[in-house]
């Protein structure tokens, strides 16, 4: 059973080949320098620690966290299970297993893994009256389940334990935002920023809630987030979408193009760039150059992900605008074949029939 999940922020790990080569040379290890990088050295060092301390749960936890950051969830689960087999009653290890399961659930869009994660989190919370991370993650899951009272209860428990936990204020803001109380949501996000002035997520959420406000400037918050984490896609993406919906298509495109430099295989970026050209086509009296550019970028997104329904639909839209109705119908039908409930293509096809 598949569902939509709250978006998780991914950590971008930087690589430095020259530092790795120095390490290899210094330690006289037989590692191939051509493909070496910092993550490889990090993993090598952790493996070395495991060999030296095979009965320590901490070294397996360290490797589990490494694999979690690399999105290798199967390996992460194997190692966290090894750690738990050594010390099965440690609440913090149970929390990390729950966190890995949660991220894997989001990655695979598998609700059953969320249910498994909840079991470990609930055990952690019962066993340790002052443990904070499981309460925060459990609150997020409650919010995903639309159980706002339960989520708020856990967040308040955290703040009673420690009033300087920025993430607790962030989640509190998310709860208020979900309930439609933007004033209290903004206040909570601001408090999160006051507690931690470098809290990337708080600036992102403040930017989102400010998009329809006259009191705050969303772009300022997105720029602050980008300054903190310039290689995190979300800040550039949100900034670009904000400009797009304000019909500032050139500025939107500039933001999206920065994402390509960070990750050239992020198909949504090409789709968004295509939409900026479609917007300009409509805004500037049907300039065919804009339509051709839109067509190019939608196809580029489709090259990366052949099942990208939105891009397939928009290619059909481009053909319809060009008057090539048979090709338009073909692409609308292709989108429906992938997602038989995709309303834009269903409606477009019905109008053409």
Helices and strands as residue ranges (DSSP letters): H 17-27, G 33-35, H 38-52, H 57-69, H 73-86, H 91-108, H 111-127, H 133-144, H 148-161, H 166-178, H 182-195, H 200-209, H 218-228, H 233-245, H 249-262, H 267-283, H 288-304, H 309-321, H 325-338, H 343-352
